[in-house]
């Protein structure tokens, strides 16, 4: 019958501890709920405010950038219809065409021009160069005021660069067939030629421009018309510094109120930056270290270092960039090009001919720093409240549990064996009822304990008797093995002493008889020889029987010689090659243990010959100072686990019993088609003998 029904046992947590934990739990829950709600609310509000600030910054930069390009567009359009520019284009193109009539290779006019200074065309060259210098003052002032890098006038029909303010490698070259035919300047000219509209303005995207030492360059151009004919193109090479000045303030940690990590940047459809990263501008070496840490190609890092710009080199393949290029305007928390979590506000830009996007971002850690500070304060306040709750819990627990402590101490003494202890009943309340119930229970336990002790004594006595009986049976088994060996030994001695001697005598007598009848008939001689051969065979059979019953080598020369003899006999009889290793060569072991090891060895070889189908056997006999170890392995079919555990395998059972009888062990293992291993270990002395 279950007498513990309805009783919940929790010995690891006392009532006092439960009361204290209850107060702590209430404090923790209240702190967690209010703190978490405050933290989530603050984080959500701060995230919304940060996104609004990023979006405002993004829109401000977007309007500035779009205004910048609209101003450039209006400027190039107005200058392309300016009478002085039209006249300059006419004069420069006319002079340049006159020069090209005297050169051999139009694809590289600049080189050819350099070679004609001492020729008849030198006067034409000086005239053209004087015209070029004539317009330097006006166009140079315009370029400096508006921040352009260079100004070009290009022959629309032939593609010749007839004017360049900076006179770089592109000056005097042909944009259709010359060395810079694949540049974005050539792309701009081809686009203007395809348009054919006098009011058209065309931009080309930023790309490395070889004449400017492969620095990133962006071009804008407009056609120049004279009397309705398209004669030339006016091209401005925009300065990346101007775009950087719109997007980033170079000297200051707080970029437009963006903090220490905020930045706004432009990305093209190739996912490359179109303005410098603020981190490159602020701390270049730290920026290079960051690129190396995220696995950026060393060639890219070296290019940024050598060209002193991240434009068209820094890749921005982020979630925000992908969405913005797809035409999405949104705010998200993403991982930026540095591998850092940021709050990002992104949008496509509306600039003709340029598919750019703008992203305004700030590091998540910086944006949420006030929230993290709030979280620390909430944790500190929570710890104070938990401390107060713990103190209150201790006071309340002591008040509630004090009447129970005496009964608890009494129960502890009772549990330690003082069964005569009884509680004093001083009240009729729940504590008094508990004490009375305890006394009743204690009386019953004392009575049951006395009965149980008597039953335990009886069972202990029975177990002792059972153990003694098992030991006697094991000793009997050992005795039977010893008696059997003694009988075999005696039987072998009798066969040797009596039958062997008699057969030897008979052989001697027949030999003498043979000598007497040497002069007799041949038939008698043949019969006598036959008898002698039979007697010899009988003697050999007797010797074999004696050896099988018990080899004399085991008694005369010991275990080592017997193992060697048995190995040779097995190899001769079965044809299975055997390799025997004995260490050391002379192993000293008492006769009974030697017999056990030898019989196990015989039974193992018998099983190999009958069942394994092996062609090779390895045998290792080792004296390990305190035990004898015999290991036999073959390359046969391998014994299975079912065969090892088969209760009808009396040979294996007998081998185990022989080993166990002397405190040893026998382990058999095998794998299919990989052979079987039998390992026997028998101590030289049993614990009782030691």
N, C-alpha and C positions, 0 to 999 in steps of 0.2 A: 504494500500500500504506500502511495506517495504522500508523505506527511509535509511536503514543502509546497503544496498547491497555494498559489496566490502570493508567494513570498518572492520578492525581487532581491537577488543577492548582488551587491556592489561593494565588495570589501575594499576596493582601491580608493573609493571616494566616500568620505565620511559626511554625515549630515551637516556638520559645521562647515566643511569645505563646499558643500552644495549651496548653502546659504550665501557664503562669500562669493562663489562663482555666479550665483543668480544676480547679485548686485552688480558684479563686474559685467555680466552679460547684458543687463539692462543698460548700463553705461555705454558699453561698446556699441550696442544697436543704436542708441540715440545719437551717439557721436557720429557713427558711420552714416546714418540716414541724413542727418542735418548737414554733416560735412560734405558728403558726396553730392547732395543736392546743391549746396553752395558752390562746390568746385565745378560741377557740370554747368551750372548757370553762368558762373563767371567765365569759364572757358568758352562757352557758346557766345556770350556777349562780346568777349574780347576777340574771338575769331571773326564775328560779324563786323566788328569795328575795324579790325585789321584789313579784312577784305575790302571794306568800303574805302579805307585809306589807300590801299593798293590800287583799287579801281580808279579812284580820283587821280592818283599819281600817273597811272597808265593813260587815262584819258587826257591829262594835261600834256604829257609827253607826245601822245598821238597827235593832238591838235598842233603842237609846236612843230612836229616833224612834217605833218601834212602841209602846214603853212609854209615851212621851209621849201618843200618841193614845189608848192604852187607858186611861191615867189620866184624860184629858179626858173620855173616854166614860163612865167610871165616875162622874166628878164630876157631869157634867150629868144623868146618870140619877138619882143620889142626891139632887141638889138639886131635881129636878123632882117628886119625891114627898115633899119636905120640907114639913111642915105650914105653915110660915111662908110658903113660896113659893106654895103652893096658896091660902092666905088672901089673900096680896098680889094674886094674879092675879084672884081673885073681886072684891075691892074695886076694883081699878084698872079692870077691864073694866066693872063696873057704873057707876062714875063716868063713864067715857069715853063709854059708850053714852048716858048721860043728856045729856051735852054735845052729842053728834052729833045729837040730836033737834032742836037749835036752830040747826043750820048748814045752808046751802043746798047746798053741794058736798061730798059725802062723799069724792070722789076726792082732795081736798086739805084734809083736816081741819085740819092744822096752821095753814094760812093763815087759815082761817075762825076758828079759836080765837083767833088773834092779833087779830082784829077785834072780839071780843066783850068785851074788858076793860071797856068802858064801857057794856055792855048789861046786860040783866036776867040774863044767864047768867054774869056775872062771878063770882058767888058759887059757881056750879058749877065754874068753872075753878079758883078758888082752892082749893076742896075737893080737886079732883083733883091739883093740883100739890102740895098739902100731903101727900097720900098718897104721891106719887112721891118727895118729899124724905124721907119717913119711912123708906123702904127704902134710901136712898142709903148710909147708914152701913154697914149689914150687907153689902149687895151690893158696895159699893165696897171694903170690906176684903177680901172674898173675891176680888174681881177683882185687887187688888194682890198678894195673897199668891200666887195661882196664875198671875199673869202674863197674864190675859186683857186684850184691848183694850177690849171693851165687853160689857155684858150686856143682853139684851132680854127683855121679856115681850110676847107677841103674841096678840091675840084670834084663836083658831083659827077661829071661825065667820065673822067679818067681815074678818079680815086686818089689823086696826088695831094699830099699834105703841103699846101703852099705857104702856110703860116703856122707858127707855134711860138708862143710867148717864151717858153722855157728852153726851146731848141734841144729837146732830148733826142734819143735815137730815132724817134718816129718822124722827125722833121725831114721833109724832102723825100719821104718814102711813098710807095704806092700801096694803098690799102686793099686793092683788089688782087694784086699778084706779088706784092713785096713781102718782106720778112714778117710783117705783122698783119697779114691777111686773115689770120685766125683769131685776132684779138677782139675784145668787145667793142673797141672803137670802130673796127671794120664792120662789125655787126650793126652798130648804130647807123653807119652810112648806108648800108644796104637796106635797112629798114626805112630810112628817109626816102631813098630812091624808089622803093616800092610804093610809098604813100603818094608822093606827087602832089600833096596838098600844101599850098603856101602857108596855111595857118596851123600846120601840124607841128607838134613837139613830141619828141620820142626820148624815152629814157632806156638805158640798158643797165642790167644788174651789175653789182660789184663783182669783180674778178681780178686775179693777179695780172698786172699790166707790165710786160717785160721792159718797155722803155723807161718806166719809173722804178727800175730795180725790182720788178715783180711785186711792188707794193699794191695793195687792193685799190682799185680805181673804179669810179662810177661816172658815166658820161650822160649828158643831155644835149640834144641838138635840135636845130630847126633849119629848114631849107631857106636859101637866099634866092629870090627871084628878081629878074631884070626884064622889064617889058613882057611879063607873062612867061618867061622862060626860066626854068630851074637851072641855075648855073653852079651853085656851091652850097655847102652846108656849114653853118656856124655851130661849133661844138665847144661846150664847157666841160672840163674835167673837174668834177666835184672833189673837194677835200674831205677825207675821212675825219680829219680833226673837227670840221664843222658839224658833222653828224655826231661825233663824240660830245661836242660842246652842248648839243641839244639834249643828248641822252644822259650824260654823266658830268658831274662836277669833279674835276680832277683832284683838287687839293683840299681834302676834308673828309673826315670819317663819316659824318652824317650827310649822306647824299640826298638833298632835297627833303630832309626829315625822314629819311628811310632807315635811320639807325646804322648800326655797325655792319649789317649784312644785307641790307636792302639794295636792290638794283633794278633798273629797267633796261632791257636790251632788245635788239631787233634780230630776227632770224629769217633766213630765206627758205625757199622750198627744198634746198639741198641740206637743210638742217645745220647750216654754218652761220656763225654770228656775222652781222653787218656793222656792228660797232664794238669797241673794245669792252671786255669784261671789267667791271669796277675793281675786282680783286686783282686783276693784272695791273691796273693803273695804280692801286694803293700799295700793294706789297708784291712785286714781281717774283721774288725768290720764294716766298711762301706759296704763291700761285703755282710756280713750277713744281714745288714739292707736292702740292695737292694733285697735280696732273699725274706725277709719277706714282703716287699712292693708289690712284684709281685705275692704273694700268694703261695710261695714254701712250701711244706710240712715241718712242724717243725722237723719231724724225720730226713729228709734229711739234714736240716741245722745243727742239732746236730751232725749228722754223719760226716759232713765236719769239724765241729769244733773239734770233738774228734779225728778224724783220721788225722787232719791237712793236708788235701788234698781234692781237688775237683774232682780228677780222679775217674771215674766210679760212680760219684754221681751227678755231674752237667749235667742236660739234655739240649741238644741243638736240639730241634725239630723246626728248622726254614726253611724258603723257600730255602735258600742257601744249607743247609744240605740235605734237601730232594732231590734237584736237583743233588748235587754232588754224593750222594749215588746211584742215578739212572744213574751215569756215565757221567754227564754233567760237562764241564769246562766252566765257564762263570764269568761275573762281573755284579752285580746288587745292587740296593739300596733296602735293606730289613730291617725287624725288627729282632734284634738279641735276644739271650736268656735272656737278661736283659729287654726286652720290649722297646729298644731304636733303633731308625732308624740309620742304619750304611751303609757305602759303603762296599760291600763284594766281595772278589775275591776267588773263590773256585774251587777245582779240586779233583778227586780221586787220591790216592797214589798207586804206583806200588811196593808193598812189598809182597813177597810170603807169602801165607797163611793168610794174614791180610787184610781185606776189610776196610781200613781206608780212610778217606777224610781229606783234609786240607783246612782251611778257614783263610784268612787274612782280617781283618776288622778294620775300624776306624769310630768313631762317625760322623754322618752327620754334626752336629753343628761345630765340630772341623775342619772337612775337608773343609767346606764352609765358615769358619770364614773370610778369606780375601774377599770373595764375599759379605758377610754381611757388612763388613766395607766399601766396595765400594758402597753398596746400601745406607748406611748412608751418605756418601759424596755426592752421587748423589741427595739425598733428600735435603741436605743443599744447594747445588748449585741451585737446582730447586726452593727452597724458595726464594733465592736471585733474581733469574730471575723473579719469579712471583711478587716480590715487585717492581722491576723496571717496569714490564709490567703494574702493577696497577697505578704507578705514571704517566707513559706515557698515560694511558687510561684516567686518571682524567684530565690531561692537554688538551688532544684532545677533550674530551667531553665538557669541559667548552667553548672551542673555537667554537664548532659546535652549542651548545645549547643556548648560550647567547642571540641571537636575538629572540629566541622562548620564553624565560622565561617571558617577559612582557605580551605576548599574553596568556601564561598559567595562569598568575596571574589574568588577566582580565577574563578569562573563569571561574576561581575559584569563583571570586566575582559574576559573572553572575549566576553560579550554586547555590550560597547561597541566591539568590532571588533578586539581584540588576539587574533587567531585562532591565533597561534603559541604562546600560553600553554598550559602543560601542568602537571598536578598531580604533586606528589612522593608516591610510594607508600612509606610508612614502616612499614606493618604489614600483616598478613594478615587482619585482622578486617573487619567490615562497612564501616568507614570506608575501609580500604585497598582493598577491592573496589569501593567507590563511586568512589574516585579513579582506579583502573585503567579502570573503565568510562567515566569522564568523558574520559580521554585518548583512548580509542578513538573515542568519539563526536566529540570535538573534531577529530580527524584527518579523519573523514568529512565533518564540517560544513565544514571548510576547503576540501576538494576540491569539494564541491557548491556552495559559495558562489562559487568561482572560475568554475565553469561557468554558474551563474545570472547572474553579473555580465555575462558575454559575451552571454547571451541577452537580457538587459535592454537592453544597448547596441543590439543589432540591432532590438529592438522600438521603442526611442526613435527610431531613425533612420527606421523605417517610419512612425511616427506623424507625424514632421516632414514627411515626403514627402506623406503623406495630407492634412495640414493645408494644405500649399502647393498641392496639387492642387485642394482645395476653394476656396481663395482665387482660384486662377486661373479656375476655372469661374464663380465669382461675378463676377469682373472681365469675363469673356467675356460673361456675360449683360448686364452694364451696357453693354458696348461694342455688343452687338447692338441694345439699345434705342436707344442714341445714333445708331447708323448708320441705324436705321429712321426715326428722327425727321428725320435729315438728308435721307434720301431723300424723305420726305414734304414737307419744306420746299422742296427743289429742284423737286419735281414741281409743287407749288403755284405756285412762282415762274414756272416755264415756262408753265403754263396761263394765268397772269395776263399774262405778258409777250407771249406769242405768240398764243394763241387769243383772249384778251380784246381785244388790239389789232386783230386781224384782224376780229373781229366788229364792233368799233366802226367800223372803216373801211367795212365793208359797210353798216352802218346809215347812215353819212354819205353814201355814194354813192347808196343807195336814196332817201334824202331829197332829194338833188339831182335824181335821176331823176323823183321825184314832182313837183317844181316844173316840170320840162320838159314833163311830160305833163298839166299842169293843164288845158290846153285840149283834151286828147284825150278818149277815150271813158271812161265811168264804170267799165267792167269792169277796165280796166288799172289804174285808180286803186285799186280795191278789192283787187286782187291785190297791188299794191305795199304797201298798208297791212297786209295779212295777213302779208307777208314781214317787214315791220318788226316786227310783233308777235311773230312767231316768233323773230326775232333777239333782241328784248328778253327773251323767255322763256329763250332760250339763254344770254344774258349772266347772267340771274339764277341759272340752274342752275349755270353755271360758278362764280359767286361762292359759291353754297351749297357746291359740292364743295370749293372752296378752303378755305372756313371749316371744313368737316368734317375735311378732311385736316389742316389746322393753321390755326387762326384767326390772322389777321394781327395782331389786337390783342395776342396773347400775346407776339409779337416786338417790336411797336412800343410798346405801352403797358404791358406787364407782366401779372403774374398777376391783380391786382385787376380790371382792365378785362375780361380774358378771362372771369373767373368771373361778373362782372355780365352780360356779353353772353350767356354760355351759359345763365344763369338765365332771362333774358328770352326767349331762343329756346325753352327747354324749356317755360316757362309758356305762350307763344303757341302752340306746337305741340301740347301735350297738354291744355291747359286746367286743369292742376293749379296751385293757388295756391301761390306760393313767397314766403317771407319771408327776405331776405338781410341778414346783419349782418356788417360787416367792420370790424375794429379793429386798428390805425388804418386810415384810409382809403387811405393809400399804403403798401403793403408791398413792400419791396425784397428780391428773391430772385434768385439766379443762374438762367440760362435753363434749365439741365438740371433743377434741382429744381422750378422753376415748371412745366416740362412734366410731371414726374411727378405733382405735385399736381393739375394740370388734367386729366390722363388718368384719374386715380382718380375725380375729380369727375364726368367724363363717364360713366364706367362705372357709377357709383352712380346717376346720374339715369336712365340706360338701364334698369337693373334695377328702379328704382321704377316707371317707365312700363310695363314688361312684366309685372311679377309682383306688385306690392304692392296695387294697387287703391286707392291713397291719394288723398285729396282736398286734402291740405295738406302742405307740406314746409318745414321750418325749416333754414336754412343759416347756420353761424357760421364765419368765417375770422378767425383771431386770430394776431397776431405776439407770441409770448411771449419776446421778446428773444433767446433762444438756440434756439428752434424755432418752426416754423409748425404750427398746429393747425387742422384742418378737421373740423367736426362736422356731419353731415347726419342729420336725423331726420324720419320720416314718420308718418302716422296710419293706415297700411295694415294688412294682415292679420298682419304680423309674421313674420319669418324664424325657422325652427326650428333647433334645434341640429344636427339631421341634415343640413339644407341647408347650414349653415355649414361642417361638416366633410366635405361631399361632395367626393371627389377628382376628380369630373368637372365641378365648377364652375370652369371655366377662367377665367371673368371674375373671380371672387373670388381665385383663385390669382394671376392677373396683377396684381391690385390689391396683394396682399400682397408680391409680388416687387418691384414698383415702390417700395413703402415700405421694404422691407428693403434694397434696393440702396443706399439713401442713409442707412442706419443708423437708419431710423425704424420705426414700428410702426403696425399697423392692427388695430383691435378692432371686431368686429361683434357686436351683441346684439339680441335681439328677444323680444317676448312676443306670444302669440296674441291677435289683435284689438286690440292696443295699439301696433302699429307696430314699426319697426326703427330702430336707431341705428348709424351708421357713424362711427367716430372715427379720424382719421389724424393722426399726429405725425411730422414730419420735421425733424431738426436742420438749422440753417443751415450748419453745418460739421461734418464728421466728425472723429473724434478724430485721425486721421492728419493732416488738414489743419490742425487746431489745433496 
